Amino acid sequence: MIRSVVFDVGETLLDDTREFGAWADWLGVPRHTFSAVLGVVVWQGRDNAEAFEYFRPGFDLAAERRLREEADHGERIEEKDLYPDVRPALTALRDSGLWVGIAGNQTTRAGELLRTLDLPVQRIATSGEWGVAKPDPQFFTRIIEMAPGEPDEIVYVGDHRDNDVLPAHAAGLRTAFVRRGSSGHLWADDPNLTQAATWRVDSLLELPGLLVPAR
């Protein structure tokens, strides 16, 4: 029986198009160029942050985030950044009696911004707040501590093979892979992912029917 569902953030709940476009503008490179390089980095299974190195060697992501904030070009998360299926899916899961949470590789500031959206969830946490990031096993230990239920009663939902599905599965969680975003489409048929994913969906609206027992 499933008791809890915990969601990744980027490209699971949020369409990252605007944020990556803002980074391209900050770097002074065409948006399509930045997206193409980011896609290659994702395809190679590397951390997204490594894409910045191609444009500015020695790039300090944390320092540049601070500079963006000081220049009034900092992180923004608004209702329009949510994928259309997010609110109805989260609401349906919560109303069915499941505990619903969010935990992803985001900054402390992103956590604050997510909370302003008043999403239908019980808890929001980020790697910046926890001081540990995916795919570190300790991140998933924190999820197990946060969400009600034994590990096999908790579902982690994400779009990324190496940051979401594989490490969550290794931690004993159930996993739901959503095929969207660059990583979601690139790895949709990856054998390691298909073996580790308990469910694979194209929309979050499929989850209530899969996770909630029929009455």
Number of C-alpha atoms within 10 A of each C-alpha: 11 18 19 25 26 26 22 23 24 19 22 25 22 22 19 18 14 14 17 15 17 18 20 19 13 12 15 11 13 11 16 11 11 21 17 12 17 22 18 14 18 22 13 9 15 13 12 13 13 17 21 20 12 12 15 10 10 10 15 12 13 10 9 15 16 14 13 16 11 10 9 9 14 16 16 13 21 11 14 10 16 19 16 16 13 17 17 13 18 25 16 17 22 19 13 13 11 22 21 24 23 23 25 24 22 17 19 15 15 21 22 14 15 20 14 12 12 9 17 18 20 13 15 20 24 24 19 16 16 15 11 16 19 17 17 12 14 15 23 25 14 15 21 21 12 16 22 17 15 15 23 17 17 26 25 26 29 28 29 28 24 19 19 24 28 20 20 31 22 12 17 17 23 22 26 28 28 26 23 20 18 17 20 20 14 16 22 20 13 11 9 13 21 17 13 19 23 16 18 21 17 13 17 23 18 15 21 18 11 12 19 16 10 6 3
